[in-house]
Each structure stands twice: as structure tokens, then as C-alpha cells.
Amino acid sequence: MDTVASWRNDTIGESTARSLKKNGFDAVYVKTGAEAAELVSKHLKKGATVGFGGSMTVKGLGIQEKAAAAGCEVLDHNVPGLAPEAKTKILKRQLTCDLFVSSSNAITLEGEIVNVDGTGNRVAALSFGPTKTVVVVGVNKIVRDLDEAFARVESYAAPMNNKRLDRPNPCVKAGVCMDCDGDTRICRIYQILRKRPGGTDFTVIIVGEEMGY
């Protein structure tokens, strides 16, 4: 990475971390994904239940494998071949797990965390339930304000995730949100965390690299 790009990432990453702290979150900026993975690993305790929000960012860091290696019980609702009843049971257990690890669709420079879900398991767990919550976000997800946050979801995050999940929704053909009404729509629950949810232990790790969608 050239020095100008590194300067920009450091500047907006550190600024956003400061805004998150003002909003009550524990927040830290690190330059690399490896540093972020190391910070998350400190919370992986043998026997702990660890839930995941279906994040490509977290998957790219190998956190699930690290959790399994540490002797944690991994609550992964995306295991291939899971029966619907088993998947639902895991989703519900994630709401009361010892550690919930996820990413976010966007974070504003003012320290607001924005997410759009289809089932709602991620936004529910980010609001209340887990003993400890950790969100890992690349600088590519930092935006100026809420308008830009939702624009990012519509123009990038939602189409990319629809393609990844092989959903037959219009945005897969158009490349941008078409505000569809079908049963396979994944954009159903819209969440803004303006402040740290009351009573939660919530850490945000901002990474000076592009990560996830």
C-alpha cells in the first residue's frame, strides 16, 4: 500500500474510532487484519460459546477456526447441510452466547453503526444478549453519514451478498438495489446503533484494509 493510501486509512480509521468511543463503544484502530484477528483471539476462551453473524470479514480472518482451536463451542448457522430446525436452534443460541463476532455494513464518521439483515439474527445479537460483542470493520465500510451508509448497502453490500448467497433477486442482474418485494429478499431489517446498546460489552475493531462487503 502506498503512503498516501495508508495515510488516508489511518486518518479516517482513527477518527472513526474516536467517534465510536464518544458514543460509548470500546473502539480501536489497527492497520492490518492480522492485528484484528489477534485482538479477537484474546476473547476466545476454552469452553466458551462463540456465535458468528455470517460475516465475510470475520471469515477472512479465520476466527471460526481460531475459536475451534481454542476449544470454544462454535455456533455457526451456515454449516452446509444443516436442517432448518438445527439452524434455527443455533441462531437462537447465538443470542445468548459468550462471544458474538460480526462485521457491519457501514460505520459513519460520527460513530454510528449501520446494518441491514434478512433474518434479523445479527442485528438482534448486536442489540442485546451476548456477554461480549466484537465487530470487525475494514476502512472500506467507513462513510460520511447515514445517507451514505444506506447508499453503500444499496449500491454495493446488498448486491454482493445476494450474488454470494445465490439469491434470485433483481439486484443480482442490475448490480444495485431494486427494492424488490419477493420472498427471497435479504434486506428486511434496518438497524442504526447511534450509541452503545445499554448494558452491553461492545468492542469495535477498525482495520486499515479493505475487508468484506
Backbone bond lengths (Angstrom), bond angles and torsions (degrees), N, CA, C in turn:
res aa  C-N    CA-C-N  psi(-1)  N-CA   C-N-CA  omega(-1)  CA-C   N-CA-C  phi
1 M - - - 1.466 - - 1.528 109.47 -
2 D 1.347 116.70 133.73 1.460 118.42 -179.06 1.528 110.69 -73.53
3 T 1.320 115.58 165.07 1.467 120.07 -172.99 1.522 112.84 -66.74
4 V 1.339 117.26 -31.84 1.470 119.52 179.56 1.530 110.56 -68.26
5 A 1.336 116.25 -45.49 1.465 120.19 178.45 1.526 110.41 -63.02
6 S 1.324 116.37 -40.98 1.459 120.45 178.18 1.520 110.89 -62.85
7 W 1.320 116.50 -41.30 1.469 120.76 177.54 1.526 110.79 -60.26
8 R 1.337 117.02 -45.04 1.458 120.00 -179.36 1.521 110.60 -62.89
9 N 1.320 117.03 -47.36 1.460 120.24 -179.48 1.525 111.59 -59.60
10 D 1.322 116.12 -43.86 1.468 120.26 178.83 1.523 111.13 -62.81
11 T 1.324 115.93 -42.16 1.464 120.86 -175.75 1.517 112.10 -65.38
12 I 1.353 116.79 -52.36 1.465 118.94 -177.99 1.524 111.20 -73.98
13 G 1.329 117.40 -30.95 1.467 120.18 178.56 1.511 111.74 -66.05
14 E 1.323 116.62 -46.95 1.460 120.73 -179.65 1.527 111.01 -68.62
15 S 1.334 116.61 -37.56 1.468 119.97 178.68 1.524 111.17 -64.33
16 T 1.316 116.40 -43.33 1.465 120.35 -179.93 1.521 111.27 -66.80
17 A 1.329 116.67 -37.44 1.469 120.18 176.82 1.525 110.36 -61.33
18 R 1.319 116.57 -40.74 1.472 119.73 178.42 1.529 110.46 -63.87
19 S 1.330 117.48 -40.51 1.462 120.99 178.67 1.517 111.15 -64.41
20 L 1.328 116.74 -40.76 1.460 120.87 177.91 1.526 110.99 -61.84
21 K 1.324 116.66 -40.29 1.462 120.34 177.89 1.525 111.02 -62.89
22 K 1.328 116.92 -40.01 1.465 120.44 177.44 1.522 111.09 -61.69
23 N 1.339 115.10 -28.82 1.468 120.17 -179.55 1.527 112.28 -90.25
24 G 1.324 116.62 10.07 1.459 120.99 172.51 1.509 115.98 96.06
25 F 1.333 117.89 -4.63 1.463 120.78 179.80 1.528 110.04 -81.83
26 D 1.313 116.31 149.30 1.457 120.87 164.73 1.523 105.12 -79.21
27 A 1.307 119.00 121.48 1.461 121.08 -175.07 1.515 111.10 -138.25
28 V 1.337 114.84 145.28 1.454 120.27 179.86 1.522 109.04 -145.85
29 Y 1.321 116.05 147.28 1.456 121.52 175.26 1.522 109.10 -109.68
30 V 1.336 115.98 132.06 1.466 121.77 174.59 1.523 108.34 -129.20
31 K 1.307 115.96 155.54 1.459 119.66 -175.50 1.525 113.92 -79.18
32 T 1.311 117.77 -30.53 1.466 120.21 -172.04 1.523 113.38 -129.51
33 G 1.335 114.16 158.83 1.447 119.93 175.87 1.513 111.77 -64.63
34 A 1.318 117.26 -33.44 1.468 120.66 178.80 1.517 110.87 -61.40
35 E 1.339 116.65 -39.84 1.460 120.39 177.05 1.519 110.77 -65.52
36 A 1.330 116.45 -39.75 1.464 120.62 178.94 1.518 110.57 -63.93
37 A 1.331 117.06 -43.64 1.465 121.11 179.09 1.521 111.24 -61.08
38 E 1.324 116.22 -38.11 1.461 120.46 178.72 1.527 111.00 -64.65
39 L 1.338 116.83 -40.02 1.461 120.43 179.00 1.527 111.10 -66.20
40 V 1.328 116.50 -41.65 1.466 119.47 178.86 1.520 110.13 -65.24
41 S 1.325 116.12 -38.85 1.471 120.83 -177.12 1.524 112.44 -60.10
42 K 1.324 117.39 -26.43 1.465 121.01 179.06 1.521 112.01 -64.35
43 H 1.325 116.61 -20.14 1.469 120.77 -179.44 1.527 112.44 -96.01
44 L 1.324 117.31 -0.37 1.467 121.47 -178.23 1.523 109.69 -88.72
45 K 1.311 115.87 101.47 1.463 122.15 -177.29 1.535 110.37 -108.73
46 K 1.312 116.01 140.98 1.452 120.84 -179.80 1.526 111.03 -55.17
47 G 1.325 115.85 130.41 1.458 121.39 178.76 1.514 114.72 88.43
48 A 1.340 117.55 -10.41 1.463 120.94 -179.05 1.521 110.67 -73.63
49 T 1.319 116.23 146.86 1.459 120.83 173.54 1.527 108.26 -88.84
50 V 1.340 116.53 128.18 1.458 121.74 -176.11 1.519 109.66 -124.20
51 G 1.325 115.96 118.72 1.460 121.73 179.20 1.512 111.63 -103.00
52 F 1.331 115.63 156.60 1.456 121.15 -177.59 1.530 110.58 -131.82
53 G 1.337 115.13 145.23 1.455 120.58 -176.78 1.513 115.37 -93.69
54 G 1.319 118.79 21.42 1.460 120.69 178.06 1.514 112.92 71.10
55 S 1.323 117.66 33.39 1.462 123.14 -173.52 1.519 112.52 -91.79
56 M 1.342 116.38 131.57 1.457 120.91 174.63 1.527 110.58 -71.20
57 T 1.332 117.13 -29.62 1.464 121.33 176.15 1.522 110.16 -61.51
58 V 1.323 115.51 -50.81 1.468 120.73 -178.51 1.525 110.52 -66.45
59 K 1.325 116.55 -38.86 1.460 120.26 178.01 1.518 110.74 -60.83
60 G 1.339 116.28 -41.36 1.451 121.01 179.91 1.517 113.45 -64.10
61 L 1.327 116.85 -24.29 1.465 121.38 178.57 1.523 112.79 -85.72
62 G 1.337 115.95 -8.47 1.457 119.55 179.45 1.514 114.37 70.50
63 I 1.333 116.96 29.28 1.463 120.31 -175.82 1.525 112.09 -66.55
64 Q 1.328 117.22 -37.33 1.464 118.83 179.80 1.522 111.38 -61.49
65 E 1.325 115.98 -43.20 1.455 119.71 178.75 1.532 111.03 -64.89
66 K 1.314 116.14 -38.75 1.464 120.31 178.66 1.529 110.32 -66.06
67 A 1.330 116.83 -38.03 1.465 120.63 178.67 1.522 110.98 -65.07
68 A 1.326 116.05 -43.56 1.465 119.97 178.78 1.524 110.66 -63.21
69 A 1.331 116.41 -41.77 1.460 120.90 -179.53 1.526 111.76 -65.53
70 A 1.337 116.14 -28.43 1.466 120.93 -179.82 1.522 112.34 -83.01
71 G 1.328 116.83 -2.25 1.459 120.06 178.50 1.513 113.72 87.97
72 C 1.336 116.51 18.52 1.469 120.24 177.75 1.525 110.16 -82.43
73 E 1.314 116.00 159.21 1.460 121.14 170.76 1.518 107.14 -90.64
74 V 1.315 117.09 113.16 1.458 122.43 -175.78 1.527 109.85 -86.93
75 L 1.319 116.51 122.66 1.465 122.54 178.34 1.519 108.36 -101.50
76 D 1.327 116.12 90.94 1.462 122.40 -175.72 1.525 109.38 -115.23
77 H 1.336 116.80 109.95 1.457 120.82 -178.06 1.529 112.82 -82.84
78 N 1.336 116.75 -0.34 1.462 120.26 -179.81 1.523 113.44 -104.59
79 V 1.319 117.73 15.32 1.461 120.99 176.77 1.534 108.80 -62.81
80 P 1.325 118.06 127.36 1.468 120.57 -179.24 1.524 112.54 -57.55
81 G 1.329 115.48 137.90 1.451 120.57 175.83 1.509 115.88 85.98
82 L 1.336 117.37 3.19 1.466 119.81 179.33 1.532 110.48 -65.34
83 A 1.330 115.65 133.23 1.457 119.60 173.64 1.528 109.04 -69.20
84 P 1.330 118.95 151.11 1.468 121.71 -179.16 1.527 113.22 -53.03
85 E 1.324 116.92 -39.49 1.460 120.14 -178.98 1.525 110.86 -67.17
86 A 1.318 116.56 -39.09 1.465 120.80 179.24 1.522 110.54 -68.01
87 K 1.322 116.10 -39.42 1.462 120.24 178.79 1.520 110.91 -63.41
88 T 1.319 116.56 -44.66 1.463 120.82 178.80 1.518 111.49 -61.59
89 K 1.322 116.82 -39.72 1.468 121.06 179.10 1.525 110.39 -62.23
90 I 1.324 117.02 -42.34 1.469 120.59 178.87 1.518 110.49 -66.06
91 L 1.323 117.58 -43.80 1.467 121.26 178.72 1.523 111.28 -57.12
92 K 1.317 116.63 -41.01 1.461 120.50 179.95 1.528 111.45 -70.31
93 R 1.316 116.89 -37.70 1.468 120.06 179.35 1.531 111.16 -67.35
94 Q 1.316 117.17 -29.48 1.461 120.46 177.90 1.531 111.68 -60.90
95 L 1.310 116.51 -27.17 1.462 120.84 -177.25 1.526 112.42 -70.98
96 T 1.327 116.75 -17.27 1.465 119.91 179.99 1.533 111.16 -127.60
97 C 1.327 116.79 24.37 1.470 120.04 -177.82 1.532 111.17 -74.90
98 D 1.322 115.35 167.40 1.464 120.32 178.68 1.522 111.54 -72.62
99 L 1.321 115.99 -35.17 1.466 121.03 -179.11 1.514 109.69 -142.27
100 F 1.325 116.39 127.78 1.460 121.69 176.26 1.518 108.21 -115.77
101 V 1.340 116.48 123.96 1.464 121.98 -176.85 1.517 109.14 -117.52
102 S 1.317 116.31 128.01 1.456 120.44 -176.32 1.518 109.92 -150.59
103 S 1.319 115.47 -178.15 1.455 121.26 169.18 1.521 106.91 -122.50
104 S 1.309 116.17 -161.88 1.462 121.50 -178.76 1.521 108.26 -143.43
105 N 1.333 115.91 157.35 1.464 119.27 176.54 1.524 112.37 -77.08
106 A 1.334 116.44 -30.31 1.464 120.01 179.16 1.523 109.99 -167.40
107 I 1.335 114.97 151.80 1.461 121.71 172.41 1.514 107.64 -133.72
108 T 1.322 116.65 130.71 1.462 120.17 -178.55 1.522 110.91 -83.56
109 L 1.322 114.83 161.82 1.459 120.21 177.05 1.519 111.74 -63.09
110 E 1.341 117.13 -18.37 1.457 121.89 177.50 1.528 112.08 -87.70
111 G 1.331 116.95 2.84 1.460 119.97 176.54 1.516 114.95 83.16
112 E 1.332 117.41 29.71 1.463 122.03 175.76 1.529 108.62 -100.54
113 I 1.327 116.60 134.76 1.458 122.12 -178.24 1.527 109.21 -102.44
114 V 1.327 116.37 125.56 1.468 121.50 -174.33 1.530 110.11 -118.73
115 N 1.328 115.37 130.64 1.464 121.14 178.73 1.520 110.70 -138.44
116 V 1.328 115.42 146.74 1.461 122.13 174.50 1.523 107.47 -129.05
117 D 1.325 117.09 123.51 1.463 122.96 -176.06 1.513 112.13 -121.12
118 G 1.324 113.75 162.58 1.450 119.16 174.23 1.517 111.72 -99.61
119 T 1.340 116.56 -48.79 1.465 121.63 -179.93 1.522 111.84 -88.55
120 G 1.319 116.28 -35.28 1.455 120.37 179.05 1.507 114.34 99.98
121 N 1.340 117.40 -1.35 1.465 119.34 -178.69 1.524 111.91 -63.81
122 R 1.339 117.16 -39.02 1.464 119.98 -178.57 1.526 111.34 -68.79
123 V 1.340 117.28 -49.33 1.461 119.16 -176.98 1.521 111.08 -67.58
124 A 1.339 117.05 -30.32 1.465 120.11 177.04 1.520 109.84 -65.51
125 A 1.346 116.72 -47.64 1.463 120.72 -178.43 1.526 111.70 -67.12
126 L 1.330 117.44 -32.42 1.464 120.30 178.22 1.521 111.63 -70.89
127 S 1.328 116.76 -22.00 1.462 120.63 -178.49 1.524 112.55 -87.86
128 F 1.342 116.06 -40.48 1.466 118.70 -172.57 1.518 110.56 -165.48
129 G 1.326 116.54 141.98 1.452 120.26 170.05 1.506 116.15 130.01
130 P 1.354 118.87 -68.55 1.467 119.86 -177.33 1.522 112.65 -59.93
131 T 1.323 116.46 149.40 1.457 120.45 177.98 1.526 110.92 -65.31
132 K 1.323 116.75 -40.51 1.460 122.65 179.34 1.527 109.00 -135.79
133 T 1.333 116.06 136.48 1.462 121.73 178.40 1.523 109.14 -122.16
134 V 1.335 115.88 132.88 1.460 121.41 176.23 1.529 108.86 -127.87
135 V 1.313 116.17 125.65 1.465 122.28 176.19 1.521 108.26 -113.71
136 V 1.328 116.54 128.35 1.462 122.19 178.80 1.522 108.71 -113.36
137 V 1.338 116.79 126.18 1.463 120.86 -174.13 1.523 110.82 -135.79
138 G 1.323 116.92 130.28 1.454 121.31 173.76 1.516 110.85 -77.15
139 V 1.334 117.09 156.87 1.467 120.53 -178.68 1.519 112.63 -63.43
140 N 1.331 117.74 -18.44 1.462 120.75 177.55 1.524 112.38 -64.97
141 K 1.333 117.38 -15.54 1.461 120.95 -179.39 1.534 112.85 -98.00
142 I 1.312 117.22 2.89 1.467 120.47 177.74 1.520 109.32 -83.79
143 V 1.331 115.93 128.68 1.472 122.06 -178.76 1.530 109.65 -128.78
144 R 1.323 115.35 169.06 1.465 119.37 -176.46 1.527 112.47 -69.93
145 D 1.341 116.66 -48.22 1.465 119.79 -173.47 1.524 110.26 -151.55
146 L 1.334 115.94 -174.76 1.462 120.39 -176.72 1.522 112.25 -65.46
147 D 1.323 117.65 -35.39 1.470 119.90 177.36 1.526 110.21 -60.02
148 E 1.323 116.20 -44.75 1.463 119.71 178.73 1.522 111.49 -68.53
149 A 1.326 116.45 -30.74 1.462 120.18 178.95 1.524 110.65 -62.99
150 F 1.319 116.48 -49.39 1.460 119.11 -179.01 1.523 111.72 -72.90
151 A 1.333 116.90 -29.49 1.460 119.84 174.06 1.522 109.97 -64.21
152 R 1.328 116.38 -38.27 1.460 120.36 178.13 1.525 110.79 -63.37
153 V 1.321 116.39 -41.79 1.463 120.13 178.30 1.526 110.07 -60.95
154 E 1.327 116.67 -46.94 1.466 121.04 -174.92 1.523 112.84 -71.07
155 S 1.321 116.85 -37.26 1.459 119.53 -173.99 1.527 113.57 -91.87
156 Y 1.329 117.34 -16.03 1.463 118.74 -175.27 1.530 114.04 -137.78
157 A 1.327 117.07 -63.36 1.465 120.20 -171.85 1.523 113.07 -60.00
158 A 1.329 117.18 -48.28 1.467 120.14 -177.29 1.524 112.52 -65.18
159 P 1.334 119.46 -48.95 1.475 118.25 177.37 1.522 113.14 -60.00
160 M 1.339 117.00 -40.77 1.460 120.17 -179.07 1.529 110.99 -64.33
161 N 1.322 117.33 -42.32 1.458 120.43 -179.95 1.521 111.78 -71.41
162 N 1.316 117.61 -34.03 1.465 119.86 174.81 1.519 111.06 -63.33
163 K 1.325 115.80 -41.85 1.464 119.97 177.65 1.523 110.57 -64.94
164 R 1.331 116.49 -43.77 1.466 121.04 179.74 1.516 111.32 -60.36
165 L 1.329 116.55 -40.69 1.458 121.98 -177.36 1.530 112.83 -86.10
166 D 1.342 115.61 -1.01 1.466 121.98 179.42 1.528 111.90 57.72
167 R 1.336 115.40 44.06 1.458 120.39 177.69 1.536 110.26 -87.16
168 P 1.328 118.17 136.82 1.461 121.98 -178.22 1.533 112.47 -82.71
169 N 1.324 115.83 52.01 1.456 120.28 -177.68 1.530 110.80 -100.55
170 P 1.335 117.51 154.44 1.467 121.51 -174.84 1.526 114.81 -56.46
171 C 1.340 118.11 -30.46 1.462 119.99 -177.33 1.527 112.29 -65.67
172 V 1.330 117.40 -21.25 1.460 120.32 178.61 1.525 110.18 -67.66
173 K 1.323 116.34 -34.31 1.467 119.97 177.37 1.528 111.74 -84.85
174 A 1.339 116.42 -37.81 1.467 120.40 -175.58 1.527 112.94 -82.79
175 G 1.333 116.49 -27.63 1.456 120.43 -177.41 1.511 113.93 85.90
176 V 1.331 116.90 -6.22 1.469 122.98 177.53 1.525 108.19 -139.96
177 C 1.323 116.05 162.95 1.462 121.12 -179.46 1.524 111.12 -60.72
178 M 1.336 115.91 135.93 1.471 122.50 176.19 1.529 110.98 -114.24
179 D 1.351 116.93 11.22 1.467 122.93 179.73 1.529 111.09 49.85
180 C 1.330 115.45 54.83 1.459 121.27 -174.89 1.525 112.18 -72.04
181 D 1.323 115.56 165.78 1.458 121.87 -178.46 1.528 112.90 -119.92
182 G 1.328 118.20 6.41 1.451 120.68 -174.68 1.522 114.11 -72.88
183 D 1.321 115.11 165.60 1.465 121.54 179.99 1.519 112.29 -65.23
184 T 1.341 117.22 -22.26 1.462 120.05 -177.58 1.531 112.43 -90.50
185 R 1.321 118.35 4.14 1.466 121.72 178.48 1.537 109.86 -57.32
186 I 1.332 117.08 135.18 1.470 120.08 179.63 1.525 112.43 -104.94
187 C 1.319 118.65 -7.47 1.468 121.70 179.38 1.524 108.98 -99.27
188 R 1.326 116.48 93.03 1.463 120.72 -173.42 1.523 114.08 -126.84
189 I 1.313 117.45 -33.85 1.462 120.80 -178.03 1.519 108.27 -119.42
190 Y 1.335 116.79 122.10 1.464 122.58 -176.77 1.529 108.73 -109.43
191 Q 1.326 116.33 125.89 1.457 121.22 -174.28 1.535 111.17 -127.57
192 I 1.328 115.59 136.52 1.463 121.55 172.06 1.526 107.67 -125.22
193 L 1.324 116.47 119.25 1.459 120.84 173.05 1.523 106.95 -97.77
194 R 1.327 116.56 99.63 1.466 121.05 -179.95 1.525 111.01 -79.49
195 K 1.319 115.48 -32.06 1.463 122.69 178.32 1.524 108.21 -135.46
196 R 1.321 116.72 162.26 1.464 119.85 175.59 1.514 109.24 -59.66
197 P 1.346 117.90 127.55 1.463 119.96 177.80 1.532 110.66 -55.14
198 G 1.309 117.05 135.81 1.450 122.28 -175.60 1.515 112.79 -56.66
199 G 1.323 115.89 134.31 1.454 121.19 175.63 1.516 115.26 79.15
200 T 1.340 117.57 7.32 1.459 119.65 -178.17 1.528 111.91 -101.45
201 D 1.325 115.32 152.64 1.465 123.40 172.83 1.522 105.39 -102.95
202 F 1.311 117.38 99.10 1.467 122.27 -164.10 1.527 110.02 -128.39
203 T 1.332 116.23 115.85 1.463 122.07 179.06 1.524 110.63 -113.77
204 V 1.332 116.07 135.89 1.467 121.85 174.67 1.518 108.33 -115.66
205 I 1.328 116.07 125.48 1.459 122.00 176.98 1.524 108.12 -109.27
206 I 1.316 116.71 114.88 1.465 121.49 177.47 1.524 108.40 -97.06
207 V 1.321 115.72 131.94 1.462 121.71 -175.15 1.525 110.39 -112.85
208 G 1.316 116.55 133.18 1.458 121.66 -178.19 1.517 113.84 -77.94
209 E 1.323 116.69 38.21 1.455 123.65 176.87 1.522 109.26 -139.58
210 E 1.329 116.85 160.61 1.459 119.97 173.64 1.521 108.45 -78.35
211 M 1.335 114.06 128.22 1.471 119.34 -177.84 1.515 109.97 -142.40
212 G 1.331 115.82 133.91 1.450 120.80 174.48 1.514 114.50 65.26
213 Y 1.361 113.86 -168.74 1.452 121.15 -179.00 1.524 111.61 -101.73
